[in-house]
Amino acid sequence: MRSLLKALETGQVLISDGAWGTFLHKLGLEVGDCPEIWNLTHREEVRSIAESYIDAGADMVLTNSFGAHPIKLEHYGLQDLAFEINKAAAEISREAAGDDHFVLGSIGPSGAILVMDEVSPETLYDGFRVQVEALSQGGADAICVETMSAIDEACLAVRAAKESTDLEVVCTFTYAKTVHGYYRTMMGVSPEEMVRTVKEAGADIVGANCGMGFEQMIEIVQAIREADPSTPVLVHANAGIPVIKDAKTVFPETAEMMAARVQDLIRAGANIIGGCCGTTPEHIRAFVREIRGK
């Protein structure tokens, strides 16, 4: 098992991967189908996505397990395959990454809301435990709890990872800018509150993903750094704020446009930089050129 924290101690900025869902659909995933079942039914296609980011120069890839909490899989009648699906996700990315790149086990929201009593904390925690144990067995180097908006759910996922594995844990939230100029999640969580609470739960690396592009992420990283000057920060930004064009969702920022803001993001305090919705291997190549001059 490799350590992200030790790699970051050298002072180098690490480069992560980009979007996954877009490419799954390009490879044939139908709208409304479960992306994660492809770990069992379309293994080669899933691996090709991870390989494309490794080939682009990424230091790490995530896993196709974002929506593989048993509660979410239940919508497809696949809840009993949760462990198998998550383990396969890590195995596939491990194959693509080899022994010299990191694999981050992706864990997204369950889709249930604790404050609405849609699920008990125990049930939610147990589902996260299944995920982290499977991802660990499949070869993940770290767990990435991502796209969170609620503190209670994020902390349950982080604690499950810390209590059931010996892996380092990344935790990122998704923000939007309010009319008053503040950044908050859908559930009203600020970057400052996020840092404090998820670190108390055991997170080793914090950050933000999805929702917006580098320009807004710079401000979010600055807010995180004001609250915590030392904890490593990961950013997975969209290729800009999405717009609707000809009845399709379009992400407006090209690889060159995003790469032009990379140094600003680093100066703000980001330690790991990658992409989310709308980003491609070409975006990651542009980040590599900007950060490493290659």
LINTAWO-V295183 format. One record per residue. N is the residue number from 0. RES is the residue in one letter. OMEGA is omega in whole degrees, 0 to 359 (* if undefined). Layout:
{{N:RES:OMEGA} {N:RES:OMEGA}}
This chain:
{{0:M:180} {1:R:184} {2:S:174} {3:L:183} {4:L:179} {5:K:178} {6:A:181} {7:L:179} {8:E:180} {9:T:180} {10:G:180} {11:Q:174} {12:V:180} {13:L:183} {14:I:181} {15:S:183} {16:D:181} {17:G:186} {18:A:176} {19:W:187} {20:G:180} {21:T:184} {22:F:175} {23:L:179} {24:H:177} {25:K:180} {26:L:174} {27:G:178} {28:L:181} {29:E:176} {30:V:181} {31:G:177} {32:D:181} {33:C:180} {34:P:187} {35:E:178} {36:I:178} {37:W:175} {38:N:180} {39:L:186} {40:T:183} {41:H:186} {42:R:183} {43:E:180} {44:E:179} {45:V:180} {46:R:181} {47:S:178} {48:I:178} {49:A:181} {50:E:181} {51:S:179} {52:Y:174} {53:I:179} {54:D:180} {55:A:178} {56:G:179} {57:A:176} {58:D:185} {59:M:172} {60:V:175} {61:L:180} {62:T:179} {63:N:184} {64:S:184} {65:F:183} {66:G:187} {67:A:169} {68:H:181} {69:P:180} {70:I:180} {71:K:179} {72:L:180} {73:E:179} {74:H:180} {75:Y:184} {76:G:185} {77:L:186} {78:Q:181} {79:D:179} {80:L:186} {81:A:182} {82:F:182} {83:E:181} {84:I:180} {85:N:180} {86:K:179} {87:A:179} {88:A:180} {89:A:180} {90:E:181} {91:I:179} {92:S:177} {93:R:178} {94:E:181} {95:A:185} {96:A:185} {97:G:183} {98:D:186} {99:D:174} {100:H:181} {101:F:171} {102:V:178} {103:L:179} {104:G:185} {105:S:176} {106:I:178} {107:G:179} {108:P:181} {109:S:185} {110:G:178} {111:A:183} {112:I:183} {113:L:184} {114:V:178} {115:M:180} {116:D:178} {117:E:181} {118:V:178} {119:S:176} {120:P:181} {121:E:179} {122:T:179} {123:L:180} {124:Y:183} {125:D:177} {126:G:176} {127:F:178} {128:R:177} {129:V:181} {130:Q:186} {131:V:178} {132:E:179} {133:A:180} {134:L:178} {135:S:179} {136:Q:180} {137:G:175} {138:G:178} {139:A:176} {140:D:182} {141:A:176} {142:I:177} {143:C:175} {144:V:192} {145:E:176} {146:T:181} {147:M:176} {148:S:182} {149:A:181} {150:I:186} {151:D:180} {152:E:181} {153:A:181} {154:C:176} {155:L:180} {156:A:179} {157:V:181} {158:R:178} {159:A:179} {160:A:183} {161:K:184} {162:E:184} {163:S:178} {164:T:173} {165:D:183} {166:L:171} {167:E:186} {168:V:171} {169:V:176} {170:C:180} {171:T:178} {172:F:179} {173:T:187} {174:Y:169} {175:A:181} {176:K:181} {177:T:179} {178:V:179} {179:H:176} {180:G:179} {181:Y:175} {182:Y:181} {183:R:173} {184:T:178} {185:M:180} {186:M:174} {187:G:183} {188:V:178} {189:S:175} {190:P:181} {191:E:178} {192:E:179} {193:M:182} {194:V:184} {195:R:188} {196:T:182} {197:V:174} {198:K:176} {199:E:179} {200:A:177} {201:G:181} {202:A:179} {203:D:182} {204:I:182} {205:V:178} {206:G:183} {207:A:177} {208:N:175} {209:C:174} {210:G:187} {211:M:183} {212:G:185} {213:F:183} {214:E:179} {215:Q:180} {216:M:178} {217:I:180} {218:E:178} {219:I:178} {220:V:178} {221:Q:178} {222:A:177} {223:I:182} {224:R:176} {225:E:180} {226:A:185} {227:D:184} {228:P:190} {229:S:182} {230:T:179} {231:P:183} {232:V:176} {233:L:177} {234:V:170} {235:H:185} {236:A:171} {237:N:173} {238:A:183} {239:G:178} {240:I:186} {241:P:176} {242:V:178} {243:I:180} {244:K:182} {245:D:177} {246:A:178} {247:K:176} {248:T:182} {249:V:175} {250:F:196} {251:P:189} {252:E:177} {253:T:177} {254:A:181} {255:E:179} {256:M:180} {257:M:181} {258:A:180} {259:A:180} {260:R:183} {261:V:182} {262:Q:176} {263:D:179} {264:L:178} {265:I:179} {266:R:178} {267:A:177} {268:G:179} {269:A:181} {270:N:177} {271:I:185} {272:I:177} {273:G:183} {274:G:175} {275:C:187} {276:C:177} {277:G:180} {278:T:187} {279:T:173} {280:P:178} {281:E:174} {282:H:181} {283:I:176} {284:R:179} {285:A:176} {286:F:180} {287:V:180} {288:R:183} {289:E:184} {290:I:186} {291:R:179} {292:G:181} {293:K:*}}
